[in-house]
Amino acid sequence: MLLLRCPKCHNKMKYQSSGSIAGKRKRCVYCGHSFLVSKWFLGPA
């Protein structure tokens, strides 16, 4: 379980990873913005 931060609204979200996060994208559950997981990774949740 990883902790991510949305670059647009700056809310924190949990992300379940099953392997490498290189090239993976996630859509923010608060504002709908899509971003790269590896760039906005904060650490383990």
C-alpha positions as CSV (number, residue, x, y, z in Angstrom):
1,M,0.0,0.0,0.0
2,L,1.5,3.3,-1.1
3,L,0.6,6.9,-0.3
4,L,0.2,9.3,-3.3
5,R,-0.5,13.1,-3.5
6,C,-2.5,14.6,-6.3
7,P,-0.5,17.4,-8.1
8,K,-3.7,19.4,-8.8
9,C,-5.7,19.4,-5.5
10,H,-2.9,18.1,-3.1
11,N,-5.1,15.5,-1.4
12,K,-3.5,12.2,-0.3
13,M,-4.7,8.8,-1.5
14,K,-3.8,5.2,-0.9
15,Y,-2.7,3.1,-3.9
16,Q,-2.4,-0.7,-3.9
17,S,0.5,-1.8,-6.1
18,S,1.1,-5.3,-7.4
19,G,4.6,-5.0,-8.8
20,S,6.4,-2.1,-10.5
21,I,4.9,1.4,-10.4
22,A,7.0,2.7,-13.4
23,G,4.6,4.1,-16.0
24,K,1.4,3.5,-14.0
25,R,-1.2,6.3,-13.9
26,K,-3.9,7.0,-11.3
27,R,-7.0,9.2,-11.4
28,C,-7.6,11.4,-8.4
29,V,-10.8,10.4,-6.5
30,Y,-11.3,14.0,-5.4
31,C,-10.8,16.1,-8.6
32,G,-10.5,13.5,-11.4
33,H,-7.0,14.6,-12.5
34,S,-4.9,11.8,-13.9
35,F,-1.2,11.6,-13.0
36,L,1.9,9.3,-12.9
37,V,2.1,7.2,-9.8
38,S,6.0,7.2,-9.7
39,K,6.2,11.0,-9.8
40,W,3.8,11.7,-6.9
41,F,4.7,8.8,-4.6
42,L,5.1,9.9,-0.9
43,G,6.0,6.6,0.7
44,P,4.4,3.6,2.3
45,A,0.9,4.1,3.8
